[in-house]
Each structure stands twice: as structure tokens, then as C-alpha cells.
């Protein structure tokens, strides 16, 4: 007779114990663009398959976190991170699964909580949420919100999301959604509470809010001197301590674009066409429509700047130097940008897992 227990593992979750070890992650926004070398463009279906394959490889390699971003436009494949992450949960065992980010201002916090709680159950307790305002604004008219309410929407909704995380029943009243009257908030996650982070771009107000709320802070450093971002970390920690949160509970993740190859020269040569392609299409590019010059790219990728491009040794140096500045807990890199071919992304994931992560952890343990 068919025995469901033979098909479904009912024992304790397979998730790694939370530890003090420095964590490594990768994330994707699922951008879709023409390969600048071949001219070919992947379909949304094939792009999605690449994302799942990258997550599976990262899990097998021992990477700690995999993140999926949210956009609502034709040149991005992912509009619903929890759906994609649920698919990834079925082909992975250990890696934690997070949004990167959930555009909370134009989402219903109740639905967000339900979706990620469901993901948590399906993944044996591996779900997280990085909530942010979002770098693009197309979701505001799409879902019927006013762009002028940008800040107020996020403030109300992040507070509601955190309350939902703590309470099985809720009575609540706000400005931007219908009231809750002794509402049942289901399902509950497998974890006691879903880990929630606030994504921060460059504003002290966002860093201060994350600190006050006691969430983690995922700080995007996509270029320039990392030292310029130190005030944001200080604001975050100071606000958190003033609000009564313990310093050790105030977690910081640094996120960056990156690419790793056996040598720094190889990494720069291989990455430049795709990075320039991505910047031109998604990051404003040049006001005159000109392609990013190689000289500008070289400056961004220099040892003193944040772009995580180079040999494993250089990436180790950059992460350790940033740790001296920030004392962060997690490093996450976006490798698959500008239509870079999947084999190159896969090779970079392997190098992060086998050549960068062990050395960074060893060096940090020496200082502990």
C-alpha cells in the first residue's frame, strides 16, 4: 500500500542551524536583455529556468542565501518572488530563500506575510523577507497607488508586516488598507517569526527606520568607495540601540554587483560587456545614450571601490576591508546581469563558495 511517509519527509527540518558565521548569498533580479556579444535574448521562461538552476547550484555549493527581486515590467522575468522561491524550495535543501526585495509599498502586507509563511512551510523553515521601497515606480499605477504616498505607504506597511509576524490574530486600523478586526493571520510560519530585513539604498531615513524597527538592514553598495556608506551603518545601529534593540540583533547585509574569475584581468575582461549592457539598460546609462567606457568600468572595479569584480583573492580583500568598516554579517552579490551567459554565472558561484567564503570566514574567526 502507498505510504505517504515514504514520499514526504515528516521529520525535523533540514535547515542549517543559525550560527554566528559570516554568511554568503547571491541574488537575482531576473533582468532580460540582449546578449551584447551574440545579440540573442532569452525568453522569460528560459530566464526563469536559469534562476532556478543557479539557486540549485548555490545550494549544492554551500552558499547560505538565495534572493529573488521583484519588478513589474517586460524586461524583468520575476514579478512574484515567493512563487519563484517556492519552486526553488523544491529543488534545494539548505539554502535560505529571500526576496530581494519585496516592493512593500505597493503590496498588501497580509498577503506578503501569507505568501512567505507558505514558503516557509514548503521549505522547512528557510524563508526570509527583504522589504524595500523599490528602485522603480511602475508598480504604483499598476496597483492603484499614488507615488506621492511613497514614504507613508512603506512606513505603514512595514509596521503592519512586523505586527503580523508577531500575532496570530490582529486588530488594526490604518490609512492605506481596510481595517483588521480580530482577523486570523494564517498560515503561521514554521520558524517562530519570519526574518525581516529592510532594503536600504542610500538614505539615512531608511537606515534609521530599519534600526528603530529592529529589522536587519540590507545595504546596497553598487559602486564607489564603501567608506561613504559608513554613516548609514552608524545611523542604523544608533537608532536600533536607542529603540532598545540589542546591538548583536541588528544584522547588516552588504549587497553588490560582482563577478569572479581565476584572475582579476580575466574577471574584468569577461564582465565588462555585460556590466556595461546592464548599466545602459537598467541604471540610467549615459545621458547621451553612450556605452559605459572601459576606463569608467576600471575605476569602479578598482581595489578601493565596491564593485566586487576580480580574482578570489581580491574579492576576499574587498569583503574583509568592508567588514572592518561595517562589521556586517552577510555579503550578497548579484552575478547574473546584462545577459551574462549562465556558464559564467555558474563558475562565479563555485568560486564564491570554494575560494572566497572559506578564506573570509577563516580570517574573521581569527579576529573573533
C-alpha positions, 0 to 999 in steps of 0.5 A: 500500500502507498505510504505517504511517509515514504514520499514526504519527509515528516521529520525535523527540518533540514535547515542549517542551524543559525550560527554566528558565521559570516554568511554568503548569498547571491541574488537575482533580479531576473533582468532580460536583455540582449546578449551584447556579444551574440545579440540573442535574448532569452525568453522569460521562461528560459530566464526563469529556468536559469534562476532556478538552476543557479539557486540549485547550484548555490545550494549544492555549493554551500552558499547560505542565501538565495534572493529573488527581486521583484519588478513589474515590467517586460524586461524583468522575468520575476514579478512574484518572488515567493512563487519563484522561491517556492519552486526553488524550495523544491529543488534545494535543501539548505539554502535560505530563500529571500526576496530581494526585495519585496516592493512593500509599498505597493503590496498588501502586507497580509498577503506578503506575510501569507505568501512567505509563511507558505514558503516557509512551510514548503521549505522547512523553515528557510524563508526570509523577507527583504522589504524595500521601497523599490528602485522603480515606480511602475508598480504604483499605477499598476496597483492603484497607488499614488507615488506621492504616498511613497514614504507613508505607504512603506512606513505603514506597511512595514509596521503592519508586516512586523505586527503580523509576524508577531500575532496570530490574530490582529486588530488594526486600523490604518490609512492605506488598507481596510481595517483588521478586526480580530482577523486570523493571520494564517498560515503561521510560519514554521520558524517562530517569526519570519526574518525581516530585513529592510532594503536600504539604498542610500538614505539615512531615513531608511537606515534609521527606520530599519534600526528603530524597527529592529529589522536587519538592514540590507545595504546596497553598495553598487559602486564607489568607495564603501567608506561613504556608506559608513554613516548609514551603518552608524545611523542604523545601529544608533537608532536600533540601540536607542529603540532598545534593540540589542546591538548583536540583533541588528544584522547588516547585509552588504549587497553588490554587483560582482563577478569572479574569475581565476584572475582579476584581468580575466574577471574584468575582461569577461564582465565588462560587456555585460556590466556595461549592457546592464548599466545602459539598460537598467541604471540610467546609462549615459545621458547621451545614450553612450556605452559605459567606457572601459576606463569608467568600468576600471575605476569602479572595479578598482581595489578601493571601490565596491564593485566586487569584480576580480580574482578570489583573492581580491574579492576576499580583500574587498569583503574583509576591508568592508567588514572592518568598516561595517562589521556586517554579517552577510555579503550578497552579490548579484552575478547574473546581469546584462545577459551574462551567459549562465556558464559564467554565472555558474563558475562565479558561484563555485568560486564564491563558495570554494575560494572566497567564503572559506578564506573570509570566514577563516580570517574573521574567526581569527579576529573573533 
